[in-house]
Amino acid sequence: MSTENNKFHALQLFTDTFSAETVHLTNDAVGKYIRLLCFSWTKNAKPFKTESAYRICQCIDDDCKKKVDEILSEFFIWDSVNEKKDYVLWTHKRLIKEHEYLTAKYKKKSDAGKKGMETRYASVNNKTITPIPIPKPIPNKTIEKDFNVFWSLLDIKKGSKHLALKRYAIHCHSLDPSDIAQKFNRYTSTVKDKEFLAHVATWLNQKRFEDEENNKTDIKSVIGRLVKLGYYHVGRVDNFEKFTKDNKNYKINVMDSDYMIISD
């Protein structure tokens, strides 16, 4: 039976996010978490058993197993059980996403390299010169204009603006600047200790605007859009945000994730 090997040089660890998410853990718990991350990465982010987690963390007593269980429950996701349902399999959502991204990235490089060699050999055999592709220039003025819109909408501007512009031009030149700014503001609102906030350039370079948690709509952004549409925000009463427009009353149930505005 063939064995799948991990061909990547290193685990992509986003230190700012890791520090923010583990600030409440003891050093012992952080060590166990890192061991489990490394173990999952060597398995190409495939599911592993709870017993394997105990073994990797060198658990010899129930207290150690209890700590490992807490880490699994908080940072890993339950994948499935076998047919007899006598063991649980765990996976890590971020590692799966990172593994898929790197797999596609290296495959793209490999395919491009093979295509280049085929073209080179074909050119030599046919005694023709391989045509030089003409790159499509990125409209710098348009990008700079969009970036300035993005930068002006940020609640917190951390790091170099010049470097952030470069990263924006690479990753966001075809995206809506206000949408990217909204996702960055949503990210900053989730970090309690602002010292651990990622620089804007780092956040853009890691394409964290594609993260699922940054794509969720929040009530604050909904209120902002309604105000721009002419609704006057009265305030919050119990679980409802209150608005008025044209002498009529409206409300939004904040407990409803769809955030539909209805007549009061």
Salt bridges, closest charged atoms under 4 A:
GLU4 OE1 - LYS46 NZ 2.74
ASP16 OD2 - ARG208 NH1 2.88
ASP28 OD2 - LYS32 NZ 2.96
ASP28 OD2 - LYS67 NZ 3.57
ASP63 OD2 - LYS67 NZ 3.73
GLU74 OE2 - HIS24 NE2 2.79
ASP111 OD2 - LYS107 NZ 2.90
ASP179 OD2 - LYS183 NZ 3.40
GLU210 OE2 - LYS207 NZ 3.69
ASP211 OD2 - ARG94 NH1 3.84
ASP211 OD1 - LYS97 NZ 3.39
GLU212 OE1 - LYS93 NZ 2.21
ASP218 OD2 - ARG186 NE 2.93
GLU241 OE1 - HIS233 NE2 2.70
ASP264 OD2 - LYS242 NZ 2.77
ASP264 OD1 - LYS251 NZ 3.89
